Amino acid sequence: MLQSCILHNLLACCATERAPPIIPRRPTAQPEPQIHSDSDNSSGSDDDAALPQTNDDKIILKMQSNDGNVSSLRIGKQMALSKLFEMYKKLAIQKGWLPPEKASAVSFMFDGDSLDGNETVEGLDCDNGDIIEVKW
């Protein structure tokens, strides 16, 4: 008899109180290294004070095309330059600076040396505001 009263009370309690639904969590992907673009159509300046502050693991590089367009991109120092190159190509095509058919012929130079996409910013010893020349 005692067991049936306990069971009855337990069932009555469960019937009146609803537990919140269990919502499964979605798996979160690792975030891509953030590349931030501030583009203008000027020849650029050497005034690095205008560049936003970055934390120690990111740097802002200026990408200057052979027709004078300048774009500032923020990149992680450990990220392969190939990601920066692809992001710049997409941006340049979107802005109308680079014809899509010439995207495969783009070359990038830093301090007069041709860049390989496997290198990192840290490996190049770049500073905030350094200019990478873009030619097509």
Backbone bond lengths (Angstrom), bond angles and torsions (degrees), N, CA, C in turn:
res aa  C-N    CA-C-N  psi(-1)  N-CA   C-N-CA  omega(-1)  CA-C   N-CA-C  phi
1 M - - - 1.437 - - 1.536 111.00 -
2 L 1.337 116.04 -43.83 1.453 120.33 178.94 1.524 110.72 -62.74
3 Q 1.326 115.02 -39.86 1.467 118.81 179.03 1.519 111.38 -64.02
4 S 1.306 117.86 -39.90 1.462 119.77 -179.87 1.524 111.14 -68.54
5 C 1.342 118.98 -33.04 1.472 121.41 176.02 1.523 110.95 -67.22
6 I 1.337 115.48 -42.35 1.468 119.45 178.70 1.515 109.37 -64.07
7 L 1.303 117.64 -45.81 1.449 121.90 178.90 1.514 111.12 -61.81
8 H 1.345 116.55 -42.82 1.464 120.71 179.05 1.537 110.35 -62.05
9 N 1.341 117.10 -44.85 1.468 120.82 179.22 1.534 111.64 -65.18
10 L 1.314 116.01 -39.08 1.466 120.05 178.80 1.524 110.88 -64.06
11 L 1.321 117.09 -44.90 1.463 120.91 178.61 1.526 111.24 -65.23
12 A 1.323 117.16 -39.04 1.462 121.24 179.27 1.529 109.88 -65.76
13 C 1.335 116.34 -39.47 1.463 120.75 179.64 1.526 110.28 -65.59
14 C 1.316 116.33 -44.47 1.467 120.43 -178.93 1.512 111.38 -67.46
15 A 1.319 117.06 -30.27 1.456 119.96 -178.27 1.524 111.15 -74.01
16 T 1.341 117.68 -28.41 1.457 119.43 -177.34 1.521 112.33 -93.26
17 E 1.325 119.10 -26.53 1.463 121.94 179.95 1.520 109.19 -106.89
18 R 1.293 115.47 125.35 1.465 119.62 179.12 1.517 109.04 -103.96
19 A 1.272 114.17 132.06 1.459 119.57 174.50 1.521 108.31 -76.00
20 P 1.321 117.39 146.05 1.472 118.45 177.82 1.523 110.24 -63.40
21 P 1.319 116.15 147.10 1.465 118.61 -179.31 1.528 110.57 -65.17
22 I 1.304 114.60 147.40 1.464 120.52 177.73 1.520 107.33 -88.90
23 I 1.337 115.21 120.74 1.459 120.72 -179.66 1.520 107.52 -106.71
24 P 1.327 116.82 117.61 1.468 118.21 -179.29 1.525 110.38 -67.33
25 R 1.311 115.83 143.80 1.464 121.01 177.22 1.512 110.40 -81.69
26 R 1.316 113.85 141.73 1.458 118.98 174.83 1.521 108.54 -81.44
27 P 1.319 116.69 142.29 1.466 117.35 176.22 1.522 109.26 -66.21
28 T 1.314 115.80 137.41 1.463 119.80 179.76 1.517 109.52 -97.85
29 A 1.313 114.75 134.77 1.460 120.25 179.10 1.519 109.16 -82.29
30 Q 1.315 115.60 153.76 1.455 120.32 174.68 1.521 107.86 -65.47
31 P 1.324 118.33 132.94 1.466 119.03 -179.19 1.522 111.93 -68.19
32 E 1.322 114.58 142.13 1.465 120.55 175.66 1.519 107.97 -68.98
33 P 1.296 117.94 149.77 1.460 118.61 172.04 1.526 108.45 -58.16
34 Q 1.309 115.64 135.02 1.452 120.29 -173.13 1.519 111.40 -82.22
35 I 1.306 114.13 127.05 1.460 119.82 174.49 1.506 106.16 -116.83
36 H 1.300 115.96 121.06 1.450 121.81 -177.80 1.519 108.38 -109.31
37 S 1.290 116.36 134.72 1.459 120.05 -177.64 1.509 111.15 -116.73
38 D 1.319 115.79 126.46 1.461 122.97 168.15 1.509 105.46 -122.09
39 S 1.301 116.88 104.71 1.464 120.82 -174.57 1.509 110.99 -106.04
40 D 1.320 114.97 147.13 1.456 120.94 169.26 1.515 107.80 -142.76
41 N 1.290 116.01 169.99 1.458 120.62 -176.08 1.524 110.44 -109.21
42 S 1.340 116.12 32.05 1.462 119.88 -179.72 1.514 109.64 -105.79
43 S 1.305 115.18 176.79 1.459 119.04 179.87 1.509 111.94 -81.32
44 G 1.341 118.35 -5.00 1.459 121.28 177.42 1.509 110.81 84.59
45 S 1.319 115.76 169.50 1.453 120.80 177.27 1.509 108.79 -141.94
46 D 1.312 115.59 167.16 1.452 120.26 179.59 1.511 111.66 -90.55
47 D 1.327 118.97 13.50 1.447 122.68 -178.14 1.526 110.02 -81.77
48 D 1.343 116.77 93.53 1.456 121.06 -178.78 1.515 112.41 -74.48
49 A 1.341 118.33 -11.64 1.456 120.88 178.55 1.529 110.54 -65.85
50 A 1.335 117.45 -23.98 1.456 121.07 179.95 1.523 111.96 -76.53
51 L 1.328 118.47 -14.65 1.458 121.46 179.98 1.517 109.98 -75.32
52 P 1.350 117.81 139.41 1.455 119.37 177.00 1.532 110.60 -67.16
53 Q 1.312 115.81 154.23 1.453 120.56 178.43 1.534 109.28 -69.41
54 T 1.317 116.58 143.69 1.458 121.72 177.41 1.510 108.46 -120.43
55 N 1.340 115.65 158.57 1.456 117.60 175.24 1.529 108.13 -83.10
56 D 1.315 116.50 177.59 1.464 120.78 -171.06 1.525 114.68 -66.11
57 D 1.334 118.69 -21.20 1.461 118.82 -177.21 1.534 112.85 -99.61
58 K 1.330 117.75 5.28 1.467 121.02 177.75 1.519 109.36 -129.24
59 I 1.325 115.12 158.31 1.457 121.53 -179.47 1.524 107.95 -145.34
60 I 1.318 116.32 151.14 1.463 121.12 176.45 1.519 108.15 -106.50
61 L 1.336 115.24 123.27 1.463 121.63 178.16 1.519 109.06 -113.88
62 K 1.313 116.24 144.21 1.458 121.43 174.94 1.519 108.39 -95.67
63 M 1.323 115.67 129.80 1.458 122.15 177.80 1.528 106.17 -106.20
64 Q 1.337 116.79 118.19 1.463 120.98 -178.06 1.517 109.42 -117.38
65 S 1.342 114.53 120.80 1.467 119.23 -179.12 1.517 110.44 -84.07
66 N 1.333 115.63 165.79 1.467 120.67 -178.56 1.529 112.55 -66.82
67 D 1.337 118.36 -14.54 1.467 119.86 176.51 1.528 112.25 -99.11
68 G 1.346 117.86 11.17 1.455 121.85 172.09 1.515 116.73 95.34
69 N 1.318 118.76 -5.04 1.463 120.59 178.63 1.524 109.95 -72.52
70 V 1.333 116.36 135.77 1.459 122.07 -178.89 1.519 109.33 -121.55
71 S 1.315 116.14 135.81 1.452 122.05 176.81 1.524 108.22 -135.84
72 S 1.331 117.34 133.95 1.462 121.87 177.38 1.513 108.82 -99.35
73 L 1.320 116.62 125.62 1.456 121.84 -178.44 1.519 109.79 -124.07
74 R 1.336 116.15 135.61 1.460 121.25 177.02 1.526 108.10 -96.32
75 I 1.328 115.29 133.18 1.463 120.92 -175.05 1.522 108.98 -141.69
76 G 1.312 115.71 148.20 1.455 120.55 173.98 1.513 110.36 -70.96
77 K 1.329 116.18 140.88 1.464 120.00 -176.88 1.527 112.61 -65.01
78 Q 1.316 118.57 -25.25 1.461 122.46 -179.27 1.534 113.12 -91.44
79 M 1.319 117.86 -5.84 1.459 120.96 -176.70 1.527 110.59 -77.47
80 A 1.322 116.31 141.48 1.466 120.81 177.15 1.523 109.53 -64.26
81 L 1.319 115.98 141.23 1.461 120.88 -178.81 1.527 112.39 -62.90
82 S 1.327 117.53 -22.68 1.464 119.86 179.35 1.529 111.08 -57.64
83 K 1.352 118.42 -34.56 1.471 121.15 177.64 1.529 110.36 -66.45
84 L 1.327 116.53 -41.60 1.460 121.18 177.53 1.529 110.04 -62.90
85 F 1.331 116.51 -43.22 1.464 121.01 -179.22 1.533 110.95 -61.45
86 E 1.319 116.38 -45.82 1.468 120.47 -179.29 1.522 111.11 -64.82
87 M 1.339 116.44 -41.46 1.454 120.19 179.01 1.532 110.54 -63.49
88 Y 1.329 116.56 -42.13 1.465 119.74 179.30 1.526 110.41 -65.02
89 K 1.315 118.27 -43.01 1.471 120.69 179.87 1.524 110.54 -59.14
90 K 1.338 116.74 -45.06 1.467 120.30 179.03 1.519 110.94 -61.40
91 L 1.326 116.12 -44.08 1.459 120.61 179.16 1.527 111.10 -63.18
92 A 1.339 117.48 -45.27 1.461 121.78 -178.56 1.533 111.48 -64.90
93 I 1.315 117.28 -37.39 1.475 120.56 176.72 1.522 109.28 -67.23
94 Q 1.346 116.08 -44.31 1.462 120.81 -179.63 1.528 111.60 -61.85
95 K 1.328 117.63 -38.90 1.462 121.77 -179.68 1.527 112.47 -79.61
96 G 1.332 117.56 -9.80 1.457 121.12 179.72 1.519 113.77 86.07
97 W 1.327 117.43 10.35 1.461 121.21 179.52 1.517 111.63 -79.04
98 L 1.325 116.33 -33.16 1.466 122.29 -174.10 1.520 109.60 -119.30
99 P 1.340 117.62 121.02 1.460 119.24 174.35 1.532 109.52 -65.72
100 P 1.324 119.03 134.05 1.465 121.55 -176.97 1.527 113.72 -54.29
101 E 1.329 117.18 -33.46 1.470 119.54 -178.47 1.526 112.08 -70.48
102 K 1.333 118.22 -15.66 1.465 120.95 179.15 1.529 113.21 -98.25
103 A 1.319 117.64 0.59 1.464 121.34 -175.95 1.528 112.79 -59.48
104 S 1.312 117.40 -33.66 1.471 119.55 -179.17 1.527 112.50 -76.91
105 A 1.332 117.43 -14.17 1.463 121.10 -177.62 1.533 113.01 -99.56
106 V 1.337 117.64 7.77 1.461 121.06 -177.81 1.529 109.70 -74.43
107 S 1.344 115.78 138.18 1.467 120.31 174.72 1.521 108.68 -125.40
108 F 1.321 115.64 151.77 1.456 122.60 -176.38 1.525 108.64 -122.89
109 M 1.347 116.39 137.44 1.464 121.41 -178.29 1.522 110.08 -133.22
110 F 1.334 115.07 144.49 1.457 121.46 175.59 1.519 108.21 -134.02
111 D 1.312 116.75 124.22 1.466 122.45 -177.20 1.529 112.18 53.22
112 G 1.337 116.45 37.75 1.454 121.54 177.04 1.518 115.37 82.78
113 D 1.324 117.51 -4.23 1.471 121.48 179.64 1.520 110.46 -103.44
114 S 1.337 115.41 138.58 1.458 120.75 176.58 1.525 109.53 -68.92
115 L 1.332 117.16 139.92 1.460 121.49 -177.35 1.514 111.70 -99.65
116 D 1.317 115.05 143.74 1.452 123.82 176.19 1.528 106.84 -102.30
117 G 1.296 118.12 138.93 1.460 121.72 -178.49 1.511 114.99 -65.25
118 N 1.333 118.44 -14.77 1.465 121.22 -179.45 1.523 112.66 -83.29
119 E 1.330 117.45 -11.94 1.455 121.29 -179.80 1.530 109.70 -75.15
120 T 1.332 115.72 163.73 1.460 121.30 174.63 1.528 108.78 -116.40
121 V 1.314 116.12 163.84 1.460 121.39 177.64 1.521 109.65 -61.71
122 E 1.322 116.08 -41.34 1.456 120.62 -179.96 1.530 110.98 -62.03
123 G 1.325 117.06 -38.52 1.456 121.32 178.84 1.529 113.01 -66.67
124 L 1.340 116.53 -26.72 1.467 120.57 178.70 1.521 112.12 -83.92
125 D 1.321 117.46 -13.66 1.468 122.90 -176.83 1.527 110.37 61.61
126 C 1.337 115.83 47.98 1.464 122.02 178.28 1.521 110.48 -80.52
127 D 1.321 115.38 153.14 1.455 122.57 173.51 1.521 109.26 -112.11
128 N 1.316 116.16 160.39 1.455 122.15 177.50 1.529 109.50 -56.15
129 G 1.334 117.33 126.04 1.460 121.84 178.11 1.519 114.75 91.96
130 D 1.341 118.79 -1.89 1.464 120.43 176.73 1.514 110.46 -60.88
131 I 1.329 115.97 152.49 1.466 121.52 -176.37 1.517 110.91 -105.18
132 I 1.323 115.86 129.60 1.466 122.16 171.35 1.525 106.15 -105.67
133 E 1.322 115.09 124.81 1.464 120.69 -179.41 1.526 109.12 -82.74
134 V 1.327 115.40 136.94 1.462 121.68 -179.80 1.519 107.48 -118.43
135 K 1.338 115.77 126.01 1.472 120.15 -178.54 1.530 110.17 -126.65
136 W 1.340 114.27 142.56 1.467 120.75 172.34 1.487 110.77 -147.20
